[in-house]
Every structure is written in structure tokens, then in C-alpha cells.
Amino acid sequence: MSAARKHTALPKAQILIEALPWLTRHNGKTVVIKFGGNAMIDEELKAAFAQDVVFLRHAGLKPVVVHGGGPQISAQLDKQGLVSEFKAGLRVTTPEAMDVVRMVLAGQVQRELVGLLNQHGPLAVGMTGEDAHTITATQHRPMIDGTAVDIGRVGEITAIDTGAIQALLDDGRIPVISSIARSAEDNHVYNVNADTAAAALAAALNAETLMVLTDVEGLYEDWPNSDDVISRLTATELEKLLPDLSSGMVPKMQGCLHAVRNGVETARVIDGRVQHSILLEIFTDEGIGTMVVPDAAPAAPHDAEGES
């Protein structure tokens, strides 16, 4: 082999060696990934996301993907002449709008993602929270100015049944789950916040990690005065920050808090605008984004290296 050839190949070997401790550490562990934001609408980012998830599966992890579809739902509602209205940061979902939500999530976003993953082999299986009673919900009535408000078919999770997901994982598949659920009370189908659904599933599956893709670098320390990202914080530290967070970040960080308080080892908010952000977060010393850990969590070697 020529000296030049050695020189170009060596960095590839070094990258693989750097990943080795993380490959060992995460082998056999379940990781729940909430897919959303820019990564969901940019073609190159979508393809990179699918590659990352398949890589995790072949590296010995058990990825579970949970998705919403806000931009696609809004576009389809517009096309059908239905107005998108939001209250308390949540979409007011009439029965007519719920039909659109269900069609877009299960029939469009999920199918596209399953297709991208299955370009790499017979891996992904699409399902919704309705399937096998995976997610059961009741109507969510947010408090606005001290009054519970009816915003239609928006669901609050009441139960999780992981049987179907676990069976797929045991079979080596990648479950891709749309965040809609059926109610045991009125048998209606409800739209569930995808961040909330991902967190609830991560806890119920006893996942090692919850990863939430966003359109920002992570949780900012003092936004808008500074763009410094908090790389690591405990559940209690996060809880203190929640009242001051922007409305879009609240369900993501509440989800992270729920996850680490219910058995998940780490919850991470990462920038989905960065290609291969999932691999950077899991398999490198630096990592990116913000990592939330339980209060009693010791500093792991990953953290000591300055990982987020």
C-alpha cells in the first residue's frame, strides 16, 4: 500500500476506534428517537436520518422511531380549506381535522420514513399508537387563564402497552410509530404530542436513551442574550428552568424530564439540522446538543470527555 493510500485511510480507522467504547456500551440497548422539525422536511436530512437509524440497528442497538408531522398536517389542512388554530401551543383538532391528522401521519409521513429505512433492508415496520393498544389516551383539556378549554381531539396519554413494539424489536425490526391514540372511554382517536409520546414510550420500554431532534442546537443557557448551549443538566436543574422556556421547547424538555425520572438513563435534545447528528451524539467523545440525566447520575466517562 502506498504512503498516500495509508494516509487517506487512517482517519477512517481512527473514527471507528473512537466509536468502539460507545458501541460496546450501547450494544443491545433500546433508544427511542423522536423525529421532527427540519430533519422531517429536508430531503438530504431525511436520508441521513434513515442511514443513522439503520446504522444504530446494525451496530447492535434497538432503535424505535416516533414521529409527528406538524408542517405536513398544516399543509394538508390548508389544501382542504380547514383552518389551523392553536391554543396553549396545541393544535385545536376538530373531528374533520383529526381525519386529516390521521391520514397524514399514518398514510404519508410514516410511509415515507418506512420507505427510506427499508432501502437498507427489510427493517422498518410502521404502526400507530392505535395498534395493539400501544398508546391509550383521554381528551386533554389545557388550562387557559385558570379554565379548562376544549381543544377537540387532542389526547393525553393514560396507558402504554409495549407488547407489539417489543415483539418487533425482538425480531430485529425498527418500529416507526405515529403519535395518535385511541381512547378507552369514548373510542375516539386522538392526536398526541409526539415529544410526549416518545418520552412515555422510552420510559415504558426501559430505554437507555431518548433522543429528540429539534431545529435548535440544544437548550440555550440565557436565550436570547446568549447562544451558549447547556451541554448537561440534571432533572432537578431542568425542572427549575421549565417555567421560563419557550412554548415550543416545553413539551420536549418535559418529555426529557419524564423519561429520566422514569428509568431512562439519558435524554438528549439534539440539532436535527446537522447531518448525522444522531451518530455524532451517540458515538463520539464530543457529542452535540443538551443531555438530561437523573439527579443521582454519576459522571460517566462519556461526560468526562465533555460530551453533551
C-alpha positions in Angstrom: 0.0 0.0 0.0 1.4 3.4 -0.9 2.1 6.1 1.7 -0.6 8.3 0.3 -3.2 5.5 0.5 -2.3 4.8 4.1 -2.6 8.5 4.9 -6.2 8.7 3.5 -7.4 5.5 5.1 -6.0 6.1 8.6 -8.6 8.7 9.7 -11.4 6.2 8.9 -9.8 3.7 11.2 -9.4 6.3 13.9 -13.1 7.2 13.7 -14.1 3.5 14.0 -11.8 3.1 17.0 -13.2 6.2 18.7 -16.7 4.7 18.4 -15.6 1.3 19.9 -16.3 2.2 23.6 -19.7 3.6 22.7 -20.5 0.5 20.5 -19.7 -1.7 23.5 -21.7 0.5 25.9 -24.9 0.7 23.9 -24.9 -2.8 22.5 -28.4 -4.4 23.0 -29.9 -1.2 24.4 -33.1 0.4 23.3 -33.0 4.0 22.0 -36.2 6.0 21.3 -35.8 8.7 18.7 -38.4 11.5 18.2 -38.2 12.5 14.5 -39.3 16.0 13.7 -38.5 19.6 12.6 -36.3 20.3 9.7 -35.0 16.7 9.5 -38.5 15.7 8.6 -38.9 18.1 5.6 -35.4 18.4 4.1 -34.7 15.5 1.7 -31.0 15.2 2.5 -31.6 15.3 6.2 -34.3 12.7 5.9 -32.0 10.4 4.0 -29.2 10.9 6.6 -31.6 10.3 9.4 -32.6 7.0 7.9 -28.9 6.0 7.5 -28.3 6.8 11.1 -31.2 4.7 12.4 -30.1 1.8 10.2 -26.5 2.2 11.4 -27.7 2.0 15.1 -29.6 -1.2 14.3 -26.6 -2.8 12.6 -24.3 -1.6 15.5 -26.4 -3.7 17.9 -28.8 -1.1 19.3 -32.6 -1.3 19.1 -33.9 2.0 17.7 -37.6 2.9 18.0 -38.7 6.0 15.9 -41.7 8.2 17.0 -42.8 11.0 14.7 -45.3 13.8 14.4 -45.9 15.8 11.3 -46.9 19.4 12.1 -45.8 21.0 8.8 -47.4 18.3 6.7 -50.6 18.4 8.7 -50.9 22.2 8.3 -50.2 21.9 4.6 -53.0 19.3 4.1 -55.5 21.2 6.3 -54.8 24.3 4.1 -55.4 22.3 1.0 -58.7 21.1 2.3 -59.7 24.6 3.4 -59.6 23.8 7.1 -58.1 26.5 9.4 -55.1 25.6 11.7 -55.8 27.1 15.1 -53.6 26.8 18.1 -54.4 27.3 21.8 -51.9 26.9 24.6 -49.4 25.8 22.0 -51.6 22.9 20.9 -53.5 22.4 17.6 -57.2 22.7 18.0 -58.3 19.4 16.4 -61.9 19.1 15.2 -63.2 15.6 14.1 -62.6 16.7 10.5 -59.1 17.9 11.3 -58.5 14.6 13.1 -59.2 12.7 9.9 -56.6 14.7 8.2 -54.1 14.3 11.0 -54.6 10.5 11.0 -54.3 10.3 7.2 -51.1 12.5 7.1 -49.3 10.8 10.0 -50.1 7.2 9.2 -50.5 7.4 5.4 -47.9 9.9 4.4 -45.1 10.8 6.9 -44.9 7.2 8.4 -44.9 5.5 5.0 -42.2 7.8 3.6 -40.0 7.1 6.6 -40.6 3.4 6.5 -39.7 3.5 2.8 -36.4 5.4 3.5 -35.4 2.9 6.2 -36.3 -0.1 4.1 -34.0 1.0 1.2 -31.3 -0.6 3.5 -33.1 -3.9 4.1 -36.4 -5.3 5.4 -36.1 -3.5 8.7 -38.8 -0.9 9.4 -42.4 -1.6 10.3 -44.9 1.2 10.6 -47.6 1.4 13.3 -49.6 3.9 15.1 -50.4 4.3 18.8 -53.8 2.7 18.0 -52.2 -0.6 17.0 -52.4 -3.3 19.7 -53.4 -0.5 22.2 -49.8 0.7 22.1 -50.9 4.2 23.3 -54.2 4.9 25.0 -55.3 8.4 25.6 -58.1 10.6 27.1 -59.1 14.1 25.9 -56.6 16.7 27.0 -58.2 20.0 28.2 -55.4 22.5 28.8 -55.8 25.3 31.4 -56.0 28.8 29.9 -56.4 31.6 32.3 -57.5 29.1 35.0 -60.2 27.5 32.9 -60.1 24.0 31.2 -60.5 24.6 27.5 -61.9 22.1 24.9 -59.5 21.9 22.0 -61.1 18.8 20.4 -59.3 15.6 19.6 -56.0 16.3 21.4 -55.0 13.4 23.6 -53.4 13.0 27.0 -51.7 9.6 27.4 -53.3 7.3 30.0 -51.6 4.0 29.3 -48.8 2.4 27.2 -48.6 -1.2 26.1 -45.2 -2.1 24.7 -46.0 -5.6 23.6 -46.2 -5.1 19.9 -43.1 -2.8 19.9 -41.1 -5.3 21.9 -42.1 -8.2 19.6 -40.8 -6.2 16.6 -37.5 -5.3 18.4 -37.0 -9.0 19.4 -37.5 -9.8 15.7 -34.8 -7.3 14.7 -37.2 -4.7 13.2 -37.3 -1.0 13.6 -40.8 0.2 14.8 -41.9 3.6 13.3 -44.7 4.9 15.4 -47.2 7.7 14.5 -48.3 9.6 17.6 -52.1 9.0 17.5 -54.0 7.1 20.1 -57.5 5.7 20.8 -59.4 6.5 23.9 -60.8 3.6 26.1 -63.6 6.0 27.3 -65.2 7.2 24.1 -63.4 5.1 21.5 -62.4 8.3 19.6 -58.9 8.7 18.0 -56.8 11.5 19.4 -53.8 13.4 18.2 -51.0 13.1 20.8 -47.9 15.4 21.0 -45.1 13.4 19.5 -42.5 14.6 22.1 -44.8 13.4 24.9 -45.4 10.1 23.2 -41.7 9.4 22.6 -40.9 10.1 26.3 -43.8 7.9 27.5 -42.6 5.1 25.2 -39.0 5.5 26.2 -39.9 5.1 29.9 -42.3 2.1 29.3 -39.7 0.3 27.1 -37.0 0.9 29.8 -34.9 2.5 27.0 -31.3 3.6 27.7 -31.7 6.8 25.8 -34.4 9.2 24.5 -33.2 11.5 21.6 -35.4 14.4 20.5 -34.5 16.1 17.2 -35.1 19.8 17.1 -34.4 22.9 15.0 -32.1 24.4 17.5 -28.6 23.5 18.8 -30.0 22.4 22.2 -31.2 24.1 25.4 -29.8 27.7 25.5 -28.4 28.9 28.8 -29.6 32.5 28.5 -31.6 33.0 25.3 -31.9 35.5 23.6 -29.0 37.2 25.4 -26.6 34.3 24.6 -26.5 31.3 22.3 -24.4 29.2 24.7 -25.9 25.7 24.9 -26.3 23.9 28.2 -24.5 20.6 27.5 -25.6 18.6 30.5 -28.1 19.1 33.4 -29.8 17.1 36.0 -33.6 16.5 36.2 -33.9 19.0 39.1 -31.9 21.6 37.3 -34.2 21.2 34.3 -37.3 21.4 36.3 -36.3 24.8 37.6 -35.8 26.1 34.1 -39.1 24.8 32.7 -41.3 27.8 33.6 -39.1 30.2 31.6 -38.7 28.1 28.4 -40.2 29.0 25.0 -43.5 27.2 24.3 -42.0 25.0 21.6 -39.3 23.7 23.8 -41.6 22.9 26.8 -43.0 19.6 25.6 -39.5 18.5 24.5 -37.9 19.3 27.9 -40.9 18.0 29.8 -40.6 14.8 27.9 -36.9 14.6 28.7 -37.7 15.2 32.4 -40.4 12.5 32.4 -38.0 10.0 30.8 -35.1 10.4 33.2 -37.4 10.4 36.2 -38.9 7.1 35.0 -35.8 4.9 34.4 -34.3 6.2 31.1 -30.6 6.8 31.7 -30.2 9.9 29.5 -32.5 12.1 27.4 -30.9 14.3 24.7 -32.2 17.2 22.7 -30.1 17.4 19.5 -30.0 19.6 16.4 -31.8 17.8 13.6 -30.4 20.3 11.1 -27.0 18.7 11.4 -26.5 15.7 9.1 -25.8 12.5 11.1 -26.5 14.3 14.4 -27.6 11.0 16.0 -24.3 9.3 15.2 -22.3 12.3 16.4 -24.3 12.3 19.7 -24.0 8.6 20.4 -20.6 7.6 19.0 -18.2 10.5 19.6 -16.4 11.9 22.6 -17.8 15.4 22.0 -21.5 14.8 21.3 -23.8 17.7 20.4 -26.9 19.2 22.0 -28.2 19.0 25.6 -28.2 15.9 27.7 -30.5 15.5 30.7 -29.6 12.9 33.4 -31.3 11.6 36.5 -30.4 13.5 39.7 -28.3 10.7 41.1 -26.4 10.0 37.9 -22.6 9.8 38.3 -20.4 11.4 35.7 -19.9 8.7 33.1 -16.7 8.5 31.0 -18.7 9.9 28.1 -19.5 13.0 30.2 -15.9 13.4 31.4 -14.8 13.8 27.8 -17.0 16.9 27.6 -19.9 15.1 25.9 -23.2 17.0 25.9 
